[in-house]
Structure formats: C-alpha cells, structure tokens
C-alpha cells in the first residue's frame, strides 16, 4: 500500500487485509467480500477500491506465503541434486496450497490472456523463483525438456483444488502430486 495514501485509507487497507486473511483461511477463495467489508467495518465500495478484483484480494492475502516460497526456491538453488531441489520446492508449494486456503485460487491462471502467467502476480513470482531450479534440472537431464514452471503450478493448483474437500486434503494432495511426479522423469 503506497505511503502517500491518507492515514485512514492505510488503516482501512490493513484492517480489510487482516479480515480477508481470516475469512479466506476459514472459507477459501470464495469468501464473501460483503462479509469481509462488514467485519472490517467498512463499506463494500471501500473493499473494492483497495482490491478491485477477487484475485487482487487473494494475491494480497497470499503475499507473505509467496515471498516465503520465493525465498525457499532461492535457498534450494545451490542443492547438489537438481531434481531433489526442484521436487522439494514443489512439495513446499503443495503444502502451502493445502494449508493456505485461497492460495491455489490466487495461483490459478485465468485463461483470458495470451500469456496468462504474466497476468497473475503470484504465479509470476513463483515462475521467476522456480525458473532456475527447473532449468538446472532439465539441463542435468533429471526433468523432461519442455516442462515449464507454469505447467507445474497448474498441476499443483489442480491437485489442491481437487482435494480441498477431501477428509485429509494434505495426504491426498501429497499422494496425487507424487503420483504425477513420476511423469516428470525422462523415460529410461
């Protein structure tokens, strides 16, 4: 939030974001914007002024987790086993998506743009962070050429959304992810 905004606008933004984080954690990406406005003590127009789209709200709520995932990718870049580093990071993304309701929706691509990754700041941040991990794994021959970070994010989003209402979403998402991972390996 720009520091040039009035103090009351900054307070509203902070309050809306805190309430939204709680509502998204409790209800997922479909959390009611009207309920967020009521709980924050502001009008729905105020919520929409700060967050013109649901995606903008989800991206703001997910910002800290996205930054943690970016940092984790950077930390894993020096790992000697490039495949292990990439898979460890992807496991972290799956775990974050399962525990942070709304994160998978924030990462989902709209499909409206010709280059959907760059229309989604969360996905773009993760693509930039994981790019070196994936390129190294491909160069080392441990991941099939042609796989993109966008492919991997889409796979994780799909798994996370498909398992969101499972009795044990973390275990099911982890199982499905590891099942899919075998498809990343070149045939030998």
Buried (B, 14 or more C-beta within 10 A) or exposed (E): EEEEEEEEBBEBBEBBBBBBBBBBBEBBBEBEBEBBBBBBEBEBEBBBBBBEEBBBBBBBBBBEBBEEBBEBBEEBBEBEEBBEBBBBBBBBBBBBBBEBBBBBBBBBBEEEEEEBBEBBBBBBBBBEBBEBBBBBBBEEEBBEEEBBBBEBBBBBBBBBBBBBEBEEBBEBBBBBBEEBBEEBEEEE
